[in-house]
Amino acid sequence: MIRRLGYLLKFFSNKFMTQITNFFLNGQKYFTNKSINLIDLVNYFKYDDSLLVLEYNNLICNKKKWKQIQIKNQDKIEIVTIVGGG
């Protein structure tokens, strides 16, 4: 579903290319050919959603809105996890 762009993409028809969404997660470029929202992304990468802060296009995003926000082409998402320690 989600893949990292680290290799050469093969040539696809224009119709297929319009279905690919490129986005950045923590500075890494990814792409998907499925429509996903922020909660889908958090779940896909197995983050504990109770222990993180999510920044969407340079704004801290309220957890209540994660399900409503669909990831669009060139979106920038930063996920910071909270770690305890001493």
C-alpha distances in whole Angstrom, upper triangle without the diagonal:
4,7,10,13,15,16,17,15,17,19,17,19,20,18,15,15,16,13,11,11,12,13,15,15,18,19,16,14,10,8,6,7,7,10,10,13,14,14,11,10,13,12,9,11,14,17,20,20,24,24,23,23,21,22,20,22,25,25,25,23,25,23,24,22,19,18,19,18,15,13,15,15,17,17,18,17,19,19,22,23,26,28,32,34,38
4,7,10,12,14,16,14,16,18,17,20,20,19,16,15,16,13,10,10,10,10,11,11,14,15,12,10,7,6,5,8,8,10,10,12,13,14,11,9,12,12,8,10,13,15,19,19,23,22,20,21,18,19,18,19,22,23,23,21,23,21,23,21,18,17,19,17,14,12,13,13,14,14,15,14,16,16,19,20,24,26,29,32,35
4,6,9,10,12,11,14,17,16,19,20,19,16,15,16,14,11,11,10,10,11,11,14,14,10,9,5,5,6,9,11,14,13,16,16,17,14,12,14,15,11,11,15,17,21,21,25,24,22,22,20,20,19,20,22,24,24,23,26,24,26,24,21,21,22,20,17,14,15,14,15,15,15,15,17,17,20,21,25,26,30,32,36
4,6,8,11,11,14,17,17,20,21,21,18,16,18,16,13,12,10,10,10,10,12,11,7,6,4,6,9,12,14,16,15,17,17,19,16,13,16,17,13,12,16,17,21,22,25,24,22,22,20,20,19,19,21,23,24,23,26,25,27,25,22,23,24,21,19,15,16,14,14,15,14,14,15,16,19,21,24,26,29,31,34
4,6,8,8,12,14,15,18,19,20,17,14,16,16,12,12,9,10,10,12,14,12,8,6,6,7,10,13,16,18,17,19,19,21,19,16,19,20,17,16,20,21,25,25,29,27,25,24,22,21,20,20,22,24,25,25,28,27,30,27,24,25,26,23,20,17,16,14,13,15,15,16,17,19,22,23,27,28,32,34,37
4,7,9,13,16,17,21,21,23,19,17,20,19,15,15,13,13,13,14,15,13,10,8,9,11,14,16,19,21,21,23,22,24,22,19,21,22,19,18,21,22,26,27,30,29,26,26,24,24,23,22,24,27,28,28,31,30,33,30,27,28,29,26,24,20,20,17,16,18,18,18,19,21,23,25,28,29,33,34,37
4,6,9,13,15,18,20,21,18,16,19,19,15,16,14,16,16,17,19,17,13,11,11,12,14,16,19,22,22,25,25,27,24,21,24,25,21,20,24,25,29,30,34,32,30,30,27,27,26,25,27,30,31,31,34,33,35,33,30,30,31,28,25,22,21,19,18,20,20,21,23,24,27,28,32,33,36,38,41
4,6,9,12,16,17,19,16,14,17,18,15,16,14,17,17,19,21,19,16,13,13,13,15,16,20,22,23,26,26,28,26,23,26,27,24,23,27,28,32,33,36,35,32,32,29,29,27,26,29,31,33,33,36,35,37,34,31,32,32,29,26,23,22,19,18,21,22,23,25,27,29,31,35,36,40,41,44
4,7,8,12,13,15,12,11,14,14,11,13,12,15,17,19,22,20,16,13,12,11,13,13,17,20,21,24,25,27,24,22,25,26,22,23,26,28,32,32,36,35,32,32,29,28,26,25,28,31,32,32,34,34,35,33,30,30,30,27,24,21,19,17,17,20,21,23,25,26,29,31,35,36,40,42,45
4,6,10,12,14,11,11,14,15,13,16,15,19,20,23,25,23,20,17,16,14,15,14,18,21,23,26,27,29,26,25,28,28,25,25,29,31,35,35,39,38,36,35,32,32,29,29,32,34,35,35,37,37,38,35,32,32,32,29,26,23,22,19,20,23,24,26,28,30,33,35,39,40,44,46,49
4,7,9,12,10,9,13,14,13,16,16,20,22,24,27,25,22,19,18,15,16,15,19,21,24,27,28,31,28,26,30,30,27,28,31,33,37,37,40,40,37,37,34,33,30,29,32,35,36,35,38,38,39,36,33,33,32,30,26,24,22,19,20,23,25,27,30,32,35,37,41,42,46,48,51
4,6,8,6,6,10,11,10,14,15,19,22,24,27,26,23,19,17,14,14,12,16,19,21,25,27,29,26,25,28,29,26,27,30,32,36,35,39,39,37,36,33,32,29,28,32,34,35,34,37,36,37,34,31,30,30,27,24,22,20,17,19,22,25,26,29,31,35,37,40,42,46,48,51
4,5,5,6,9,10,11,15,17,20,24,26,30,28,25,22,20,17,16,14,17,19,22,25,28,30,27,27,30,31,28,29,33,34,38,37,41,41,38,38,34,33,30,29,33,35,36,35,37,37,37,34,32,31,30,28,24,22,20,18,20,23,26,28,31,33,37,39,42,45,48,51,54
4,5,5,6,9,10,13,15,19,22,25,28,27,25,21,19,16,16,13,16,18,21,24,26,29,26,26,30,30,28,29,33,34,37,36,40,40,37,36,33,31,28,27,30,32,34,33,35,35,36,32,30,29,28,26,22,20,18,16,18,21,24,26,30,32,36,38,42,44,48,50,53
4,6,6,7,10,13,16,19,23,25,29,28,25,22,20,16,15,12,14,16,19,22,25,27,25,24,28,29,26,28,31,33,36,35,39,39,37,36,32,31,28,27,31,32,34,32,34,34,34,30,28,27,26,24,20,19,17,15,19,21,24,26,30,32,35,37,41,43,47,50,53
4,5,5,7,11,13,17,20,23,26,25,23,19,17,13,12,9,12,14,17,20,23,25,22,22,26,26,23,25,28,30,33,32,36,37,34,33,30,29,26,26,29,31,32,30,33,32,32,29,27,26,25,23,19,18,16,14,17,20,23,24,27,29,33,35,38,41,44,47,50
4,5,5,9,11,14,18,20,24,22,20,16,14,11,11,9,12,14,17,20,22,24,22,21,25,25,23,24,28,29,32,31,35,35,32,32,28,27,24,23,26,28,30,29,31,31,31,28,26,25,24,22,18,16,14,12,14,17,20,22,25,27,31,33,37,39,43,45,48
4,6,8,10,14,18,20,24,23,21,17,15,12,11,9,11,12,15,18,20,23,21,20,24,25,23,24,28,29,32,31,34,35,32,30,27,26,22,21,25,26,28,27,29,29,29,26,24,23,22,19,16,14,12,10,13,16,19,21,24,27,30,33,36,39,42,45,48
4,6,10,13,17,19,23,22,20,16,14,10,8,6,8,9,12,15,18,20,18,17,21,22,19,22,25,26,29,28,32,32,29,29,25,24,21,21,25,26,27,25,27,27,27,24,22,20,20,18,14,12,11,10,13,15,18,20,23,25,29,30,34,37,40,43,46
4,7,10,13,16,19,19,16,13,10,7,6,4,8,9,11,14,17,19,16,15,19,20,17,19,22,24,27,26,30,30,27,26,23,22,19,19,22,24,25,24,26,26,26,23,21,20,20,17,13,11,10,8,11,13,16,17,20,22,26,28,31,34,37,40,43
4,7,10,13,16,16,14,11,8,5,5,6,8,8,10,12,13,16,14,13,17,18,16,17,21,21,24,23,27,27,24,23,19,18,15,15,19,20,22,20,23,22,23,20,18,17,17,14,11,8,6,5,8,9,12,13,17,19,22,25,28,31,35,37,40
4,7,10,13,12,10,7,6,4,7,9,11,11,12,13,14,17,15,13,16,18,16,16,20,20,24,23,26,26,23,22,18,17,14,14,17,19,20,20,23,22,24,21,18,19,19,15,12,9,8,5,6,8,10,11,15,17,20,23,27,29,33,35,38
4,7,10,9,8,6,5,6,8,11,12,12,11,12,12,15,14,11,14,16,15,14,18,18,21,20,23,23,19,18,14,13,11,10,13,16,17,16,19,19,21,18,16,17,17,13,11,8,7,6,5,5,6,8,11,13,17,19,23,26,29,32,35
4,6,6,5,4,6,8,11,15,15,15,14,14,12,15,15,12,13,16,15,14,17,16,20,19,22,21,17,16,13,11,10,10,12,14,15,16,19,19,21,19,16,18,19,15,14,10,10,9,7,6,5,6,8,11,14,17,20,23,27,29,32
4,5,5,6,7,10,12,16,16,16,13,13,11,13,13,9,11,14,12,11,14,13,16,15,19,17,14,13,10,10,10,10,12,14,14,14,17,17,20,18,15,17,18,15,14,11,12,12,10,9,6,5,6,7,11,13,17,19,23,25,28
4,6,8,10,14,16,20,20,20,17,16,14,16,16,12,12,15,15,12,15,13,16,16,18,16,13,12,10,10,11,11,12,14,14,15,18,18,21,19,17,19,21,18,17,14,16,15,13,11,8,6,5,6,9,11,15,17,21,23,25
4,7,10,13,16,20,21,21,19,18,16,19,19,15,16,19,17,15,18,17,20,20,22,20,17,15,13,12,12,12,12,15,16,17,21,21,24,22,19,22,23,19,19,15,16,15,12,11,8,8,8,10,12,15,18,20,24,25,28
4,6,10,13,17,18,19,17,18,16,18,17,14,15,17,15,13,17,16,20,20,23,21,18,17,15,14,14,14,15,18,19,19,22,22,25,23,20,22,23,20,18,15,15,14,12,12,9,10,10,12,14,16,20,21,25,27,30
4,7,11,14,16,16,16,17,16,18,17,14,16,18,16,14,18,18,22,21,25,23,20,19,17,16,14,14,16,19,20,20,23,23,25,23,20,22,22,19,17,13,13,11,9,10,9,10,12,14,17,19,23,25,28,30,33
4,7,11,12,13,13,14,14,16,14,11,14,16,13,12,16,17,20,20,24,23,20,20,17,16,15,15,18,20,20,20,23,22,24,22,19,19,20,17,15,11,12,10,10,10,10,11,13,14,17,20,23,25,29,31,34
4,7,9,11,11,13,14,16,14,12,15,16,13,14,17,19,22,22,25,25,22,22,19,18,16,16,19,21,22,21,24,23,24,22,19,19,19,17,14,10,10,9,10,11,12,13,15,17,20,22,26,28,32,34,37
4,5,8,8,12,13,15,12,11,14,15,12,14,17,18,22,21,25,25,23,23,19,19,17,18,21,22,23,21,23,22,23,21,18,17,18,15,12,10,10,10,12,12,14,14,17,18,22,23,27,29,33,35,39
4,7,9,13,15,17,14,13,17,17,14,17,20,21,25,24,28,28,26,26,22,22,20,20,24,25,26,24,25,24,25,22,19,18,18,17,13,11,11,11,14,15,17,17,20,21,25,27,30,32,36,39,42
4,6,10,13,14,11,11,15,15,13,15,18,20,22,22,25,26,24,24,21,21,19,20,23,24,24,22,23,22,22,19,17,15,15,14,11,10,11,12,15,15,17,17,20,21,24,25,29,31,35,38,41
4,7,10,12,9,11,14,14,13,16,18,19,22,20,24,25,23,22,19,19,16,18,21,21,22,19,20,19,19,16,14,12,12,11,7,7,9,11,14,13,16,16,19,19,23,24,28,30,34,37,41
4,7,8,6,7,10,11,10,13,15,16,18,16,20,21,19,19,15,16,14,16,19,19,19,16,17,16,16,13,10,9,10,9,6,6,9,11,14,12,14,13,16,16,20,21,24,27,30,33,37
4,6,5,7,9,10,11,13,14,14,16,14,17,19,16,16,13,14,11,14,17,16,16,12,13,12,12,10,7,6,7,5,4,5,9,12,14,11,13,12,14,14,18,19,22,25,28,31,35
4,5,5,6,9,10,11,12,12,13,11,14,15,13,12,9,10,9,12,14,13,12,10,11,9,11,8,5,6,8,6,7,7,10,13,14,11,11,9,11,11,14,15,18,21,24,28,31
4,5,5,6,8,10,10,10,11,9,12,14,12,12,10,13,12,15,17,16,14,11,11,9,10,9,5,5,9,9,9,10,14,17,18,15,15,12,13,12,15,15,17,20,23,27,30
4,6,5,6,9,10,11,12,11,15,16,15,15,13,15,14,17,19,19,17,15,15,12,13,12,9,8,11,10,9,10,13,16,17,15,15,13,15,13,16,17,20,22,25,29,32
4,5,5,6,9,9,12,11,14,15,13,13,11,13,12,15,17,17,16,14,15,13,15,13,9,10,12,11,10,9,12,14,15,12,12,10,11,10,14,14,18,20,23,27,30
4,6,6,6,5,8,7,11,11,10,11,9,12,12,16,17,17,15,13,13,11,13,13,9,10,13,12,13,12,15,17,18,15,14,11,11,9,11,11,14,17,20,23,27
4,5,5,6,8,8,12,13,12,14,13,16,16,19,21,20,18,16,16,13,15,15,11,11,15,14,14,14,18,20,20,18,17,14,15,12,14,14,16,18,21,25,28
4,5,8,11,11,15,16,15,16,15,17,17,19,21,21,20,18,19,16,18,17,14,13,16,15,14,13,17,18,19,17,17,14,15,13,16,15,18,20,23,26,30
4,6,9,11,14,14,12,14,13,16,16,19,20,21,19,18,19,16,19,18,15,15,18,17,16,15,18,19,19,17,16,13,13,11,13,12,16,17,20,23,27
4,6,9,12,12,12,14,14,17,18,21,22,22,20,18,19,16,18,19,15,16,19,18,18,17,21,22,22,20,19,15,15,12,13,12,14,15,18,21,25
4,6,9,8,8,11,11,14,16,19,20,19,17,16,16,13,16,17,13,15,18,17,18,17,20,22,22,19,17,14,12,9,10,8,11,12,15,18,22
4,5,6,7,10,12,15,17,21,21,20,17,16,15,12,15,17,14,15,19,19,20,19,23,25,25,22,20,16,14,11,11,8,10,11,14,17,21
4,5,6,8,9,13,15,19,19,17,14,12,12,9,11,13,10,12,16,16,17,17,21,23,23,20,18,14,13,10,10,9,10,13,15,19,22
4,6,9,11,15,17,21,20,18,15,14,12,9,12,14,13,15,18,18,20,21,24,27,26,23,21,17,16,12,11,9,9,11,13,17,20
4,7,10,14,17,20,19,18,14,14,13,11,15,16,15,17,20,20,22,21,25,27,26,22,20,16,14,10,9,6,5,8,10,14,17
4,6,10,13,16,16,14,11,11,11,10,13,14,12,16,18,17,19,18,21,23,22,19,16,12,10,7,5,4,6,9,12,15,19
4,7,10,13,12,11,7,8,9,9,12,13,11,15,17,15,17,17,20,21,20,16,14,11,8,6,5,6,8,12,14,18,20
4,6,10,10,8,6,6,8,8,12,11,9,13,14,12,14,13,16,18,16,13,11,7,6,5,6,9,11,15,18,21,24
4,7,6,5,4,6,9,10,13,12,11,14,15,12,14,13,14,16,14,11,8,6,5,6,8,11,14,17,20,23,26
4,5,5,6,6,10,11,13,11,10,13,13,9,11,9,11,13,11,7,6,5,7,9,12,15,17,21,24,27,30
4,6,8,9,13,15,17,14,13,16,15,11,12,10,11,11,9,6,5,6,8,11,14,17,20,23,27,29,32
4,7,9,13,15,17,15,15,18,17,14,16,14,14,15,13,10,7,8,8,11,13,16,19,22,25,27,30
4,6,9,12,14,12,13,16,15,13,15,14,15,17,15,12,10,9,10,12,13,16,18,21,24,27,29
4,7,9,12,11,11,15,15,13,16,15,17,19,17,14,12,10,9,10,11,13,15,18,21,24,26
4,6,8,7,7,11,11,10,13,13,15,18,17,13,12,10,10,10,12,14,16,19,22,25,28
4,5,6,7,10,11,11,14,15,18,21,20,16,16,13,13,13,14,15,16,20,22,25,28
4,5,5,8,10,10,14,15,18,21,21,17,16,14,14,12,13,14,15,18,21,24,27
4,6,7,8,10,13,16,19,22,22,19,19,16,17,16,17,18,19,22,24,28,31
4,6,5,6,10,12,15,18,19,16,16,14,15,15,17,18,20,23,26,30,32
4,5,6,8,10,13,17,17,14,14,12,13,12,15,16,18,22,24,28,31
4,6,8,10,14,17,19,16,17,14,16,16,18,19,21,24,27,31,34
4,6,10,12,16,18,15,16,15,17,17,20,21,24,27,30,33,37
4,6,9,13,14,11,13,12,14,15,18,20,22,26,29,32,36
4,6,10,12,10,12,12,15,16,20,21,24,28,31,34,37
4,7,9,7,9,9,13,14,18,20,23,26,30,33,36
4,6,6,9,11,15,17,20,23,26,29,33,36,39
4,6,9,12,15,18,21,24,28,30,34,37,40
4,6,10,13,16,19,23,26,29,32,35,38
4,6,10,13,16,20,23,26,29,32,35
4,7,10,13,17,20,23,26,29,32
4,7,10,13,16,19,23,26,28
4,7,10,13,16,19,22,25
4,6,10,13,16,19,22
4,7,9,13,16,19
4,6,10,13,16
4,7,10,13
4,7,10
4,7
4
